[in-house]
Amino acid sequence: MKLLRGIFNDRLTRTAGIIFVLIIAVVVFDNYSNLPYQHPLLGVFAYGAVLVLFIAGGIVFALAILRS
């Protein structure tokens, strides 16, 4: 647990970790759930969320690189 506390000690790495977990959760939801196929509007939102989270992760990554 101390290792994780040492890694996620600032705001940018915590944000990157949260974005990563959200991307994985949405991708798993999209792959194993039939809801996006039964309700197309939910599918558009779910697949769009992956794109938005990917872009947000890229921005956080760039900020982390510029900060160090």
Summary of the structure (lengths in Angstrom):
residues: 68
radius of gyration: 14.9
end to end distance: 24.2
largest distance: 45.5
contacts: 158
relative contact order: 0.14
helix: 88%
strand: 0%
